[in-house]
Amino acid sequence: MKKIVLIGASGFLGRNLAKNFRDDFEVIGVGRSPVPAAVERELGCEYRDLTLDDQQMKEVLNGADFVFHLATDTTPGSSRLQPSLEGMNNLLPSLKLL
């Protein structure tokens, strides 16, 4: 079975992708904050509370066939008002992940 890692799995897009993929793929959801058990059951996949720079991300990504990076730390409003936040909070961690 192919493995999908959904980074940002507890968000709107991540939740819906997890639900759609869970029957045909091994899905591992990743988010930076714990989710209630009810949300984990709704996702229907293993959920890991990790940040992009967490050492355990290597283990989660090992053997992944697909990675969806849907996480963000900013909103359009905060990015517009402080563009440096976009670089520090989203771009740099994403580059490290790659």
C-alpha positions in Angstrom: 0.0 0.0 0.0 1.3 3.4 -0.9 2.1 5.8 1.9 0.9 9.5 2.1 2.2 12.0 4.6 -0.2 15.0 5.1 1.6 17.9 6.8 -1.2 20.1 8.1 -3.6 17.2 8.5 -5.7 18.9 11.1 -6.6 21.9 8.9 -9.5 22.1 6.5 -7.7 20.7 3.4 -5.7 18.1 5.4 -8.8 16.7 7.0 -10.6 16.3 3.8 -7.7 14.8 2.0 -7.2 12.3 4.8 -10.8 11.2 4.6 -10.6 10.7 0.9 -7.3 8.8 0.9 -7.6 6.6 4.0 -9.3 3.7 2.2 -6.7 3.4 -0.5 -3.5 4.6 1.1 -1.6 4.4 4.4 -2.1 7.9 5.6 0.0 9.6 8.3 -1.3 13.0 9.4 1.2 15.5 10.8 0.3 18.7 12.7 2.0 21.0 15.2 -0.6 20.6 17.9 -2.4 17.7 19.4 -5.9 16.9 18.2 -8.7 15.5 20.2 -9.4 11.8 19.8 -12.6 12.6 18.0 -10.7 14.4 15.3 -8.2 11.6 15.0 -11.1 9.1 14.5 -12.6 11.5 11.9 -9.3 11.6 10.0 -9.1 7.9 10.0 -5.4 7.8 10.0 -2.4 7.9 12.3 -1.8 11.4 13.5 1.6 12.7 14.8 2.0 16.0 16.8 5.2 17.3 15.2 6.8 20.4 13.8 8.7 20.5 10.5 12.1 20.6 12.2 11.3 17.8 14.7 13.8 14.9 14.4 10.9 12.4 14.2 9.8 13.9 10.8 12.6 11.9 9.2 11.0 8.7 10.5 7.5 9.8 9.3 8.8 10.8 5.9 10.8 7.6 5.4 9.2 5.5 2.7 6.6 8.1 1.8 5.3 7.8 -1.8 3.6 11.2 -1.6 3.9 14.2 0.7 1.3 17.0 0.9 2.6 20.1 2.6 -0.5 22.0 3.6 0.7 23.6 6.8 1.1 27.4 7.3 1.9 29.5 10.3 0.5 32.7 8.9 -2.6 34.2 7.4 -2.9 36.5 4.4 -3.4 39.4 6.7 -0.3 38.7 8.9 1.8 38.0 5.8 0.8 41.3 4.3 1.5 43.3 7.5 4.7 41.5 8.3 6.2 39.8 5.2 9.2 38.7 7.1 7.0 36.3 9.1 6.2 34.4 5.9 9.9 33.8 5.3 10.8 32.9 8.9 7.7 30.9 9.8 6.9 29.2 6.5 9.6 29.4 3.9 12.6 28.5 6.0 11.0 25.4 7.7 9.7 24.3 4.3 13.2 24.6 2.8 14.7 22.6 5.7 12.0 19.9 5.1 12.9 19.7 1.4 
